[in-house]
Amino acid sequence: MPAIRCLSKKEAAAYLGISVTLLVELNIPCVKLGRRCLYDRVDLDSWIEHYKQCEHGRARKKEAIWPKHKKVSTEERILVSGGLQQHSQTAKEYAKALGLKTEKTPKHC
């Protein structure tokens, strides 16, 4: 008896080692027979080979979106209140244009 070539959603998901939900989300091509959606083993094998080669597969290493070590040099100071005190001329001009208080007030002892 020959091996079964067409698989149901559940069988196809098990064949690929993923959940049925993920199988549907990945839009893996299927063959419609009436209302049934069957997956051909040959199509599943070729799809997984293509998936491994494209940018979605994890077989290929990609550069991280964020660098591991980010070198930043700023002249900003973190205030006790948690806000930032900016030493930028542009920031001072924006604050002035918005009517914000930019002058330091002397502390009373």
The 8 nearest C-alpha neighbors of each residue, nearest first, counted from 0:
[[1, 2, 3, 4, 5, 6, 40, 39],
 [2, 0, 3, 4, 5, 40, 6, 39],
 [3, 1, 4, 0, 5, 40, 6, 39],
 [2, 4, 5, 1, 6, 40, 0, 39],
 [3, 5, 40, 39, 2, 6, 41, 38],
 [6, 4, 39, 38, 37, 3, 40, 7],
 [5, 7, 38, 37, 10, 11, 39, 4],
 [6, 8, 37, 10, 9, 11, 38, 36],
 [9, 7, 11, 10, 12, 19, 6, 37],
 [8, 10, 12, 7, 11, 19, 13, 6],
 [9, 11, 13, 7, 6, 12, 8, 14],
 [12, 10, 14, 8, 13, 6, 9, 7],
 [11, 13, 17, 9, 15, 19, 14, 10],
 [12, 14, 16, 10, 11, 15, 17, 9],
 [15, 13, 11, 12, 16, 10, 17, 40],
 [16, 14, 12, 13, 17, 11, 43, 47],
 [15, 17, 13, 14, 12, 18, 11, 10],
 [18, 16, 12, 15, 13, 21, 19, 22],
 [19, 17, 21, 20, 12, 22, 16, 13],
 [18, 20, 22, 12, 21, 9, 23, 8],
 [21, 19, 23, 18, 22, 24, 17, 12],
 [20, 22, 24, 18, 23, 19, 25, 17],
 [21, 23, 19, 20, 25, 24, 12, 18],
 [22, 24, 20, 21, 26, 25, 19, 27],
 [25, 23, 21, 26, 22, 20, 27, 19],
 [24, 26, 22, 23, 27, 21, 20, 28],
 [27, 25, 23, 24, 28, 22, 29, 21],
 [26, 28, 25, 29, 22, 23, 46, 43],
 [29, 27, 26, 30, 38, 42, 43, 46],
 [28, 30, 38, 37, 36, 31, 27, 39],
 [29, 31, 37, 36, 38, 32, 28, 39],
 [32, 30, 36, 35, 33, 37, 29, 34],
 [33, 31, 35, 34, 36, 30, 37, 29],
 [32, 34, 35, 31, 36, 30, 37, 29],
 [35, 33, 32, 36, 31, 37, 30, 29],
 [36, 34, 32, 33, 31, 37, 7, 30],
 [35, 37, 31, 30, 29, 32, 34, 7],
 [38, 36, 7, 30, 6, 29, 5, 35],
 [37, 39, 29, 6, 5, 30, 11, 7],
 [38, 40, 5, 42, 41, 4, 43, 6],
 [41, 39, 43, 42, 4, 44, 5, 38],
 [40, 42, 44, 39, 43, 45, 4, 46],
 [43, 41, 45, 39, 40, 44, 46, 38],
 [44, 42, 40, 46, 41, 45, 47, 39],
 [45, 43, 41, 47, 42, 46, 40, 48],
 [44, 46, 48, 42, 47, 43, 49, 41],
 [47, 45, 43, 49, 48, 44, 42, 50],
 [46, 48, 50, 44, 49, 45, 43, 51],
 [49, 47, 45, 51, 50, 46, 44, 52],
 [48, 50, 46, 52, 47, 51, 45, 53],
 [51, 49, 47, 53, 56, 52, 48, 46],
 [52, 50, 56, 48, 49, 58, 53, 47],
 [53, 51, 49, 50, 56, 48, 54, 59],
 [54, 52, 50, 55, 51, 56, 49, 59],
 [53, 55, 56, 52, 59, 57, 50, 51],
 [56, 54, 53, 50, 57, 51, 52, 59],
 [57, 55, 51, 50, 58, 54, 53, 52],
 [56, 58, 59, 55, 51, 60, 54, 61],
 [57, 59, 56, 51, 60, 52, 55, 53],
 [58, 60, 57, 61, 56, 52, 51, 54],
 [61, 59, 58, 57, 62, 56, 63, 54],
 [60, 62, 63, 59, 54, 57, 64, 58],
 [61, 63, 64, 60, 65, 66, 59, 67],
 [62, 64, 65, 61, 66, 67, 60, 68],
 [63, 65, 62, 66, 61, 67, 69, 68],
 [66, 64, 63, 67, 69, 62, 68, 61],
 [67, 65, 68, 69, 63, 64, 62, 70],
 [68, 66, 65, 69, 63, 64, 70, 62],
 [69, 67, 66, 70, 65, 71, 63, 64],
 [68, 70, 66, 71, 67, 65, 72, 64],
 [71, 69, 68, 72, 66, 67, 73, 65],
 [72, 70, 69, 73, 68, 74, 75, 66],
 [71, 73, 70, 74, 75, 69, 76, 86],
 [74, 72, 75, 71, 76, 86, 85, 87],
 [73, 75, 86, 76, 72, 85, 87, 84],
 [76, 74, 85, 73, 84, 86, 83, 77],
 [75, 77, 84, 83, 78, 74, 85, 73],
 [78, 76, 83, 82, 81, 84, 75, 79],
 [77, 79, 81, 80, 82, 83, 76, 84],
 [80, 78, 81, 77, 82, 83, 76, 84],
 [79, 81, 78, 82, 77, 83, 84, 76],
 [82, 80, 78, 79, 77, 83, 84, 76],
 [83, 81, 78, 80, 77, 84, 79, 76],
 [84, 82, 77, 76, 78, 85, 75, 81],
 [83, 85, 76, 75, 77, 86, 82, 78],
 [84, 86, 75, 87, 83, 90, 76, 74],
 [87, 85, 75, 74, 88, 84, 90, 91],
 [86, 88, 90, 89, 85, 91, 74, 75],
 [87, 89, 91, 90, 92, 86, 85, 93],
 [88, 90, 92, 87, 91, 93, 94, 86],
 [91, 89, 93, 87, 92, 88, 94, 85],
 [90, 92, 94, 88, 89, 93, 95, 87],
 [91, 93, 95, 89, 94, 90, 96, 88],
 [94, 92, 96, 90, 95, 91, 97, 89],
 [93, 95, 99, 91, 97, 92, 96, 98],
 [94, 96, 92, 98, 93, 97, 99, 91],
 [97, 95, 93, 98, 94, 92, 99, 91],
 [98, 96, 94, 95, 99, 93, 92, 100],
 [97, 99, 95, 96, 94, 100, 93, 101],
 [100, 98, 94, 97, 95, 101, 96, 93],
 [99, 101, 102, 98, 94, 95, 103, 97],
 [102, 100, 99, 103, 94, 91, 95, 98],
 [103, 101, 100, 104, 99, 105, 91, 95],
 [102, 104, 105, 101, 100, 106, 84, 99],
 [103, 105, 102, 106, 107, 101, 100, 108],
 [106, 104, 107, 103, 108, 102, 101, 100],
 [105, 107, 108, 104, 103, 102, 79, 78],
 [108, 106, 105, 104, 103, 102, 79, 80],
 [107, 106, 105, 104, 103, 79, 102, 80]]
